[in-house]
Amino acid sequence: MPDQVSSLAPLRNPVFRAVWIASFVSNLGSLIQTVGAAWMMTAISSSVDMVALVQASLALPVMLFSIPSGAIADNFGRRNVMLVAQCFMLVVSVMLAVSAYTGTLTPWLLLTYTFLLGCGNALNNPSWGAAVGDMVPKADIPAAVTLNSMNYNLCRSVGPALGGIIVAAAGAVTAFVINAVSYLALIFVLARWKPALPSSTLPRETMGAAMSAGLRYLAMSPNIARVMSRALVFGFATIATLALLPLIARDLLHGGALLYGLLFGAFGMGAVAGALMAAWMRSLLSKENCVRLGFLGFAACQATAALSDYSWLTLLAMMLGGASWVLTLSLFNITLQLSTPRWVVGRVLSLYQTATFGGMALGSWVWGLIAEGQGSDTALLWAAGIALFGLVMGFRWFAMPSQGELNLDPLDRWPEPSLALDLKARSGPFRIMVDYMIREEDVREFLDAMADRRRIRRRDGARNWALYRDVQNPQVWTEMYNVPTWADYLRLFQRVTHADEAVGERIRKLHRGAEPPKARRLIERSTANADFTAAPKELIDP
């Protein structure tokens, strides 16, 4: 019982609760629309791969545009970004409904509209994921992530079945209209939310610099890269079930729109059950074993769907697939949320979504082609094999990180240095040099600590990092790196976390100088007389 209370703790937060309820309405509308779009494609096109491309057109924009969307999420107000994305999707949904109502909807126009809705999701998702930490305390983030997964999958448990009923009774146009109306609740709640966010005195990063910082952080964080690699394979393998679900209902089980909705609903019910069990599973098993169980469960789901002639058995398989889906993806998301500081979490989540949805977009196309040539059952069996490969990946190189939760809150101990030159935020470039006195017997330990320092400095924005040893006084070691501007230098130290400081303390304990290590900050100057990018303060102060 305490675990159940803890898992619901974020709902006591009025902002999170209001957003969660409004998201439920919006997610319900989106799933009804998805059923309408997929079933309408079967009505206006006889091509099997066109049906699969409905899912691909929703996933592809997330793969293509998530990285700039992550930079936008970290550099602009996340609430404002979500509002723009929701309003954009509202407009597209209205246009889709009008085109369907007037009879002008063609297969490629339908894919265009679903692609545009995917673009809206690509803009919205990184801000949505990062905003969880703006709504709830850090301790509630795992529960909030799981509740968001439960939210979507509660909708999945009833939305597709409801969508099937709506499409069968009133047509796809009605499904599209319901989706358009469903955006209004979330737009209203977001418009009223006024998040209290820390202010920054530094100028906003350019889009290019912000995206580079996100990619650099990923490159310097091997644990995060492992999670994304597994997510890519998981998305590629598992999307076969959702992309081919209309064909499973029509060709393998010989049903109609209602059965398709029921299969989708069974998947959602399983996902809700998986969300309810997720905390319990994480307390019993390691992260890696939970992920392996998720891959194995989905492989079993796909193999059963491919071989079964019975609707009840396929419905049970869909429930197993839904539980495996939410257990695995929520664990990926929680791991990234708790392994990433707030300044870059939007970009990291966007890269994660790029990997996951990239796998889904590629998988939707590949499994559609295989289904077109060899049948849906063959495609599902191949996808089950890929899911088993994803399980095997965790036995060595791509195992989930096992370290405990790190304190990634900003350290906020570093005082901005007093300067003799009048520097602007854009002044630079700079070379930073820090001298250490290290005894010979401590050199090995010092080099190990400096390897971690190198990774942290480069991850947070330092360039051309190097370590030098004085050949005349071998006890003197100099750390050297460059930053483009003074704003980049200040930003570098604002990004230092409590976890990073453990490396700094190790290095300072090894330093044997009479005084603590001191940094020298050198600005590059041209020999041309016209270069006055920074003048001595005494020459400009009144």
LONUNU-335499 format. One record per residue (C-alpha): residue number from 1; x, y, z. Coordinates in steps of 0.25 Angstrom, whole numbers. Each point is the difference from the previous one (the first is absolute). Layout:
N
[NUM [X Y Z]]
...
This chain:
542
[1 [0 0 0]]
[2 [11 10 3]]
[3 [5 -2 -14]]
[4 [-13 3 -6]]
[5 [-1 13 8]]
[6 [13 4 -4]]
[7 [-3 -3 -15]]
[8 [-12 10 1]]
[9 [8 11 7]]
[10 [1 9 -12]]
[11 [-15 1 -1]]
[12 [0 8 13]]
[13 [7 11 -8]]
[14 [-11 8 -6]]
[15 [7 4 -12]]
[16 [5 -14 -3]]
[17 [-14 -5 2]]
[18 [-7 10 -9]]
[19 [10 -2 -11]]
[20 [-1 -15 2]]
[21 [-16 0 -1]]
[22 [1 9 -13]]
[23 [10 -9 -6]]
[24 [-9 -11 2]]
[25 [-11 7 -8]]
[26 [11 4 -11]]
[27 [6 -14 0]]
[28 [-14 -7 -2]]
[29 [-3 9 -11]]
[30 [13 -3 -7]]
[31 [-2 -15 1]]
[32 [-14 1 -6]]
[33 [6 8 -11]]
[34 [11 -11 -2]]
[35 [-11 -10 -2]]
[36 [-8 8 -9]]
[37 [13 3 -9]]
[38 [4 -14 0]]
[39 [-13 -5 -4]]
[40 [-3 11 -10]]
[41 [13 -4 -7]]
[42 [-5 -14 -2]]
[43 [-12 6 -6]]
[44 [6 9 -10]]
[45 [13 -8 -3]]
[46 [1 -15 -3]]
[47 [15 0 3]]
[48 [5 -7 12]]
[49 [13 9 2]]
[50 [-9 13 -1]]
[51 [-7 -5 12]]
[52 [13 -2 8]]
[53 [5 13 -5]]
[54 [-11 7 9]]
[55 [8 -4 12]]
[56 [13 4 -7]]
[57 [-5 14 -3]]
[58 [-3 2 14]]
[59 [13 -5 5]]
[60 [10 6 -11]]
[61 [-2 15 4]]
[62 [4 -4 14]]
[63 [13 -6 -5]]
[64 [3 11 -9]]
[65 [-3 12 9]]
[66 [1 -4 14]]
[67 [15 5 1]]
[68 [-4 15 -3]]
[69 [-13 -2 8]]
[70 [9 -4 12]]
[71 [9 12 -2]]
[72 [-13 9 0]]
[73 [-5 -7 13]]
[74 [12 3 7]]
[75 [2 15 -5]]
[76 [-14 5 0]]
[77 [-12 -2 10]]
[78 [-5 -14 -1]]
[79 [-14 4 3]]
[80 [0 10 -12]]
[81 [6 -11 -9]]
[82 [-11 -10 4]]
[83 [-11 11 -2]]
[84 [6 2 -15]]
[85 [0 -15 -3]]
[86 [-14 -2 6]]
[87 [-6 11 -8]]
[88 [7 -4 -13]]
[89 [-5 -14 1]]
[90 [-14 5 3]]
[91 [1 8 -14]]
[92 [5 -13 -7]]
[93 [-11 -8 6]]
[94 [-11 10 -4]]
[95 [6 -1 -15]]
[96 [0 -15 0]]
[97 [-15 0 5]]
[98 [-4 10 -11]]
[99 [8 -8 -11]]
[100 [-7 -13 4]]
[101 [-14 6 1]]
[102 [1 7 -14]]
[103 [5 -13 -6]]
[104 [14 5 -5]]
[105 [8 -8 9]]
[106 [10 -9 -8]]
[107 [10 -10 6]]
[108 [12 9 -2]]
[109 [-8 12 6]]
[110 [-4 -9 12]]
[111 [15 -3 2]]
[112 [3 15 -1]]
[113 [-9 3 11]]
[114 [5 -11 9]]
[115 [14 5 -3]]
[116 [-4 14 4]]
[117 [-6 -6 13]]
[118 [13 -7 2]]
[119 [7 13 -1]]
[120 [-8 6 11]]
[121 [3 -12 8]]
[122 [15 2 -3]]
[123 [-1 14 5]]
[124 [-8 -3 12]]
[125 [7 -13 6]]
[126 [13 5 5]]
[127 [-6 12 7]]
[128 [-11 -9 5]]
[129 [10 -10 6]]
[130 [9 11 5]]
[131 [-11 7 7]]
[132 [-3 -12 9]]
[133 [12 5 9]]
[134 [-6 14 -1]]
[135 [-14 -5 6]]
[136 [5 -9 11]]
[137 [11 -2 10]]
[138 [12 -9 -5]]
[139 [-4 -11 10]]
[140 [-14 -1 -8]]
[141 [6 0 -14]]
[142 [0 -16 -1]]
[143 [-14 0 4]]
[144 [-4 11 -9]]
[145 [6 -6 -12]]
[146 [-7 -13 3]]
[147 [-13 7 2]]
[148 [2 7 -13]]
[149 [2 -14 -7]]
[150 [-12 -5 8]]
[151 [-8 12 -5]]
[152 [3 -3 -15]]
[153 [-3 -15 2]]
[154 [-13 2 7]]
[155 [-4 8 -12]]
[156 [6 -12 -8]]
[157 [-9 -10 7]]
[158 [-13 8 -3]]
[159 [4 9 -12]]
[160 [2 -9 -11]]
[161 [-12 -9 4]]
[162 [-8 13 1]]
[163 [6 5 -13]]
[164 [-4 -13 -7]]
[165 [-15 2 5]]
[166 [0 14 -5]]
[167 [6 -3 -14]]
[168 [-9 -12 -2]]
[169 [-12 8 5]]
[170 [2 14 -5]]
[171 [13 0 -9]]
[172 [14 5 0]]
[173 [-4 14 -1]]
[174 [-7 0 14]]
[175 [13 -6 6]]
[176 [8 12 -6]]
[177 [-9 10 5]]
[178 [0 -6 14]]
[179 [15 1 0]]
[180 [0 14 -4]]
[181 [-9 4 12]]
[182 [9 -8 9]]
[183 [11 9 -1]]
[184 [-8 12 7]]
[185 [1 -5 14]]
[186 [15 -2 0]]
[187 [2 14 -7]]
[188 [-9 6 11]]
[189 [8 -6 12]]
[190 [14 3 -6]]
[191 [-5 15 -2]]
[192 [-3 1 14]]
[193 [13 -7 5]]
[194 [11 10 5]]
[195 [12 -8 3]]
[196 [10 6 10]]
[197 [14 -2 -7]]
[198 [14 5 3]]
[199 [4 12 -7]]
[200 [13 1 -8]]
[201 [9 12 -2]]
[202 [7 -7 -12]]
[203 [-5 2 -14]]
[204 [-8 -11 -6]]
[205 [9 -10 -8]]
[206 [-2 0 -15]]
[207 [-7 -12 -6]]
[208 [12 -5 -6]]
[209 [8 1 13]]
[210 [-11 -6 8]]
[211 [-2 -12 -9]]
[212 [15 -2 0]]
[213 [0 0 15]]
[214 [-11 -11 0]]
[215 [8 -9 -9]]
[216 [13 3 7]]
[217 [-7 -4 13]]
[218 [-4 -13 -6]]
[219 [13 -3 -5]]
[220 [7 2 13]]
[221 [-11 -8 8]]
[222 [2 -15 -4]]
[223 [-11 -4 9]]
[224 [-10 8 -7]]
[225 [5 -5 -13]]
[226 [-3 -14 4]]
[227 [-14 3 4]]
[228 [-3 7 -14]]
[229 [6 -12 -7]]
[230 [-9 -10 7]]
[231 [-12 10 -3]]
[232 [3 1 -15]]
[233 [-1 -16 -1]]
[234 [-12 0 9]]
[235 [-7 10 -9]]
[236 [4 -7 -13]]
[237 [-5 -14 5]]
[238 [-13 4 8]]
[239 [-6 9 -10]]
[240 [-3 -11 -9]]
[241 [-12 -4 9]]
[242 [-6 14 0]]
[243 [3 3 -15]]
[244 [-6 -14 -5]]
[245 [-11 0 10]]
[246 [-11 3 -10]]
[247 [5 -11 -8]]
[248 [0 -10 12]]
[249 [-14 4 2]]
[250 [-4 -1 -15]]
[251 [9 -11 -6]]
[252 [4 -9 12]]
[253 [-13 0 8]]
[254 [-10 4 -11]]
[255 [-6 11 8]]
[256 [-4 15 -2]]
[257 [2 14 6]]
[258 [-6 -5 13]]
[259 [10 -11 2]]
[260 [11 9 -4]]
[261 [-4 10 11]]
[262 [-1 -12 10]]
[263 [14 -5 -3]]
[264 [5 14 2]]
[265 [-8 1 13]]
[266 [6 -13 5]]
[267 [14 6 -3]]
[268 [-4 12 9]]
[269 [-6 -8 11]]
[270 [13 -8 1]]
[271 [8 13 0]]
[272 [-8 5 12]]
[273 [3 -13 7]]
[274 [15 1 -3]]
[275 [0 14 5]]
[276 [-7 -4 13]]
[277 [11 -11 2]]
[278 [12 8 -5]]
[279 [4 5 14]]
[280 [-2 -14 6]]
[281 [8 -6 -12]]
[282 [12 10 2]]
[283 [0 -3 15]]
[284 [2 -15 -3]]
[285 [9 0 -13]]
[286 [12 8 -5]]
[287 [-2 10 -11]]
[288 [6 -9 -10]]
[289 [-9 -12 4]]
[290 [-12 9 -1]]
[291 [4 4 -14]]
[292 [3 -15 -4]]
[293 [-14 -4 5]]
[294 [-6 11 -8]]
[295 [7 -4 -13]]
[296 [-4 -15 3]]
[297 [-14 3 3]]
[298 [-2 8 -13]]
[299 [7 -11 -8]]
[300 [-11 -10 5]]
[301 [-11 10 -3]]
[302 [5 1 -15]]
[303 [2 -15 -1]]
[304 [-14 -3 5]]
[305 [-7 11 -8]]
[306 [7 -6 -13]]
[307 [-4 -15 3]]
[308 [-14 2 7]]
[309 [-13 -2 -7]]
[310 [-8 3 12]]
[311 [-4 14 4]]
[312 [0 -2 15]]
[313 [15 -6 0]]
[314 [4 12 -9]]
[315 [-7 10 10]]
[316 [8 -7 12]]
[317 [13 2 -9]]
[318 [-3 15 -2]]
[319 [-2 1 15]]
[320 [14 -6 3]]
[321 [6 9 -11]]
[322 [-6 12 6]]
[323 [6 -3 14]]
[324 [13 -3 -6]]
[325 [0 13 -8]]
[326 [-3 9 12]]
[327 [9 -7 9]]
[328 [12 2 -9]]
[329 [-3 14 -6]]
[330 [-3 6 14]]
[331 [13 -6 6]]
[332 [8 6 -12]]
[333 [-7 13 3]]
[334 [2 0 15]]
[335 [15 -4 -2]]
[336 [3 12 -9]]
[337 [-8 10 9]]
[338 [8 -4 12]]
[339 [13 -1 -8]]
[340 [-1 14 -6]]
[341 [1 14 7]]
[342 [-11 10 -3]]
[343 [8 9 -9]]
[344 [1 -11 -11]]
[345 [-12 -9 3]]
[346 [-9 4 -11]]
[347 [11 -2 -10]]
[348 [4 -14 5]]
[349 [-15 -4 0]]
[350 [-1 5 -14]]
[351 [12 -9 -4]]
[352 [-7 -11 7]]
[353 [-13 2 -8]]
[354 [8 1 -13]]
[355 [6 -13 3]]
[356 [-13 -7 4]]
[357 [-9 7 -11]]
[358 [11 -2 -10]]
[359 [0 -15 3]]
[360 [-15 1 -1]]
[361 [-1 8 -13]]
[362 [11 -10 -7]]
[363 [-7 -12 6]]
[364 [-14 4 -5]]
[365 [5 1 -14]]
[366 [8 -13 0]]
[367 [-11 -8 7]]
[368 [-10 6 -10]]
[369 [9 -5 -12]]
[370 [2 -14 6]]
[371 [-15 -1 3]]
[372 [-3 5 -15]]
[373 [9 -11 -6]]
[374 [0 -11 10]]
[375 [-12 2 9]]
[376 [-3 7 14]]
[377 [3 -13 7]]
[378 [14 -1 -6]]
[379 [3 14 4]]
[380 [-5 -2 14]]
[381 [9 -12 2]]
[382 [12 8 -6]]
[383 [-3 11 10]]
[384 [0 -10 12]]
[385 [14 -4 -4]]
[386 [5 14 0]]
[387 [-7 2 14]]
[388 [8 -13 5]]
[389 [13 7 -6]]
[390 [-3 12 8]]
[391 [-1 -9 13]]
[392 [14 -6 -4]]
[393 [6 14 -2]]
[394 [0 2 16]]
[395 [9 -11 3]]
[396 [12 8 -3]]
[397 [2 13 -7]]
[398 [-13 6 1]]
[399 [-5 -4 14]]
[400 [-8 11 8]]
[401 [8 8 10]]
[402 [0 -5 14]]
[403 [5 11 8]]
[404 [-9 7 10]]
[405 [-7 13 -1]]
[406 [10 12 -1]]
[407 [-2 14 5]]
[408 [-1 8 -13]]
[409 [-5 13 7]]
[410 [9 12 -4]]
[411 [12 2 10]]
[412 [-1 15 0]]
[413 [12 2 9]]
[414 [9 6 -11]]
[415 [2 15 1]]
[416 [1 8 -12]]
[417 [14 5 0]]
[418 [4 15 1]]
[419 [6 5 -12]]
[420 [10 11 -4]]
[421 [-5 1 -14]]
[422 [-14 4 -4]]
[423 [-6 -13 -7]]
[424 [-13 -1 -7]]
[425 [-8 -13 -2]]
[426 [6 -2 -14]]
[427 [14 3 4]]
[428 [10 -11 -4]]
[429 [5 -10 -3]]
[430 [7 -4 13]]
[431 [10 -10 5]]
[432 [-1 -5 14]]
[433 [12 -5 7]]
[434 [0 -7 14]]
[435 [13 -5 7]]
[436 [1 -11 10]]
[437 [11 -5 8]]
[438 [0 -16 0]]
[439 [9 -9 7]]
[440 [6 -11 -8]]
[441 [-7 -11 8]]
[442 [-13 7 -3]]
[443 [1 1 -15]]
[444 [-8 -12 -3]]
[445 [-11 4 8]]
[446 [1 14 -5]]
[447 [-1 -5 -14]]
[448 [-12 -8 2]]
[449 [-7 12 7]]
[450 [4 9 -12]]
[451 [-6 -10 -10]]
[452 [-13 2 7]]
[453 [2 15 0]]
[454 [3 0 -15]]
[455 [-13 -7 -2]]
[456 [-8 10 8]]
[457 [7 13 -5]]
[458 [-2 -5 -15]]
[459 [-14 -4 3]]
[460 [-4 14 6]]
[461 [6 8 -11]]
[462 [16 0 1]]
[463 [8 -1 -13]]
[464 [14 -6 -3]]
[465 [2 -5 14]]
[466 [14 -5 3]]
[467 [9 -3 12]]
[468 [14 4 0]]
[469 [12 -3 10]]
[470 [12 9 2]]
[471 [13 -7 -4]]
[472 [8 9 9]]
[473 [-9 -1 12]]
[474 [-7 -14 -2]]
[475 [-9 3 12]]
[476 [-7 11 -8]]
[477 [-12 -5 -8]]
[478 [-8 10 -8]]
[479 [-14 -2 -5]]
[480 [-4 8 -12]]
[481 [-12 2 -9]]
[482 [-7 11 -8]]
[483 [-14 6 0]]
[484 [-5 9 -12]]
[485 [-6 12 9]]
[486 [-1 5 14]]
[487 [-14 -4 0]]
[488 [4 -15 -3]]
[489 [10 1 11]]
[490 [-11 4 10]]
[491 [-9 -10 -6]]
[492 [10 -11 2]]
[493 [0 2 15]]
[494 [-15 2 2]]
[495 [-1 -14 -6]]
[496 [9 -6 11]]
[497 [-9 -10 9]]
[498 [2 -6 14]]
[499 [4 -13 -7]]
[500 [11 7 -8]]
[501 [5 7 12]]
[502 [5 -14 6]]
[503 [10 0 -11]]
[504 [5 14 3]]
[505 [1 -4 15]]
[506 [9 -13 -4]]
[507 [9 9 -8]]
[508 [1 11 11]]
[509 [4 -11 10]]
[510 [12 -4 -9]]
[511 [5 14 -2]]
[512 [12 3 9]]
[513 [2 15 -2]]
[514 [0 10 11]]
[515 [-12 6 -6]]
[516 [-12 -6 -7]]
[517 [1 -1 -15]]
[518 [-3 13 -7]]
[519 [-5 2 -14]]
[520 [6 10 -10]]
[521 [-10 5 -10]]
[522 [7 5 -13]]
[523 [-8 8 -11]]
[524 [6 -2 -14]]
[525 [4 14 -6]]
[526 [4 4 -14]]
[527 [13 7 -2]]
[528 [-8 10 -8]]
[529 [-1 14 7]]
[530 [-15 0 -3]]
[531 [-3 -12 9]]
[532 [-6 6 12]]
[533 [-10 -11 4]]
[534 [3 2 14]]
[535 [6 12 7]]
[536 [6 2 14]]
[537 [-11 4 9]]
[538 [8 12 5]]
[539 [0 6 -14]]
[540 [-15 0 -1]]
[541 [-6 1 14]]
[542 [-4 15 3]]
